[in-house]
Amino acid sequence: MIKKYESLFINGEWVTPHGTGFTTVYNPATEDAIADVCNADGEDVNRAFAAAKEAFKTWSTTTSQERHDWIMKLYHALEARKEEMAQAISESMGCPISKSRIIQVNCVVAFKKFAERAKMMDVQTQVNNSVVIREPAGVCAFITPWNYPLYQLIGKVAPALAAGCTMVIKESSMTPLQGLIFAEVVQEIGLPKGVFNLLTGKGSVLGDLMVTHPDADVISFTGSTSTGARIQELAAKTVKRVCLELGGKSPFIITEDAPLEKAVTFGVEDVMINSGQTCICLSRMLVPASKYEEAVAIAKRVAEGLKIGDPTDASTYMGPMSSKAQRDTVVKYIQKGLEEGAKLVTGGVELPYGITKGAYVQPTIFRDVDNKMVIAQEEIFGPVIVMIPYDTLEEALAIANDSPYGLSSGVWAGTVDAAVAIARKIRTGGCYINGGDFNYDAPLGGYKQSGNGREWGDFGIHEFYEIKSLQLPA
Ligand code: NAP
């Protein structure tokens, strides 16, 4: 018997949905069904927004210290459920458990930072006869994807709570389980009712209703560029604030004087972790022509050395894709690359050696790739790297910037200063310098078709407040 989730979390309570039917959640490694989760409908969307609207009246007037204390309570209670969430994510989207415990759930720590950032709402500035103050932006609608489901949730919920906003959330129907645990925690700590409301069900049904809802003041969406563009269009009719965190096809420039072994290893591992389903992964590797053969050989060795397989095995580096549908998409791109004339260094369309079922794709590396090819222009969202040779740094920069996306990038050069100088010429919202690490205190977001939002760090809270000018008598 698979587990059945029959309630939605609205107004501080688990309630029976008005919507009918269930969406089944599958384990992509075993292909087994693991849970049936109830579907919300339009009536449920209305109930959730009504609760969030009512709750906003009081939550928006809490002091920053009160919100700090609530967020810290949430932080401590979530810490206690981290292992459960790591397991739920691993089971529903295939991230190996040893990685899930780090890359999927360590983001809980960000609550501590956002508890502190509640104080940012008290900032006021005097400008001549005016005082400029910050007020919470209102009721938020959050829609999030499946690749880092808890991370996407926290990147929105934590700053929104800190700012004094209330919210209605819908996570991807492929990975709703950690969100349900999150809602249990919200209930357990007794967060004022209606501040946090969680719906489950399909984006194709609930998405339009949420983003056009008259009581939604802010839409924050993370997902594909095509869905994001559609949301922006729909929300424009009521001039809602729309924050979009979208796709990427990030370039990684390795310079002539970079330590090649280190840089290529970093690049390959960066893409293969989470099976290439990381929006900021450096999927276009740009290598000086003089070092190309050597770099290709290193990339092949590193990719072939990664352990692929059972996500429950602590030594697994890469599990399956998050679903069979995602495997099909990635396989189509690999076939497309071959049709376009790119050559396989390693990987391909077959299941990895020794694996007979599950949504697995081999770590795949293409060489002789032209940046105009589809596999270099479109986001594959799988364990696929395209290696592109370049002759001059100017050419490398032109290739890096020749993309509809502008989410992330990487540079590995002989010195940090030299890499930073190159990074400043790349049109992306972030750049990883000489193997630099992800930082929850730094903003993340895209240029161009990668979106318009900035999450995390101090900038993460900016999306959730309005600015008001009080013109005082002279
Ligand atoms: P997606 O298909 O756009 O789905 C994202 C979310 O939108 C899911 O919750 C989905 O629900 C929902 N949705 C589906 N149709 C909708 C509609 N018509 N209206 C409103 N919402 C709708 O994207 P995905 O394939 O899940 O996620 C992968 C994409 O996310 C990649 O492009 C990746 O680069 C991007 N991403 C970006 C960032 C960033 O920070 N920039 C971070 C992570 C991922 P259902 O799942 O129930 O259909």
Boltz pocket constraint, residues with backbone or C-beta under 6 A from the ligand:
constraints:
  - pocket:
      binder: B
      contacts: [[A, 143], [A, 144], [A, 145], [A, 146], [A, 147], [A, 148], [A, 170], [A, 171], [A, 172], [A, 173], [A, 174], [A, 201], [A, 202], [A, 203], [A, 204], [A, 206], [A, 207], [A, 208], [A, 222], [A, 223], [A, 224], [A, 225], [A, 227], [A, 228], [A, 231], [A, 244], [A, 245], [A, 246], [A, 247], [A, 248], [A, 278], [A, 279], [A, 379], [A, 381], [A, 407], [A, 444], [A, 445], [A, 446], [A, 450], [A, 451]]
      max_distance: 6.0
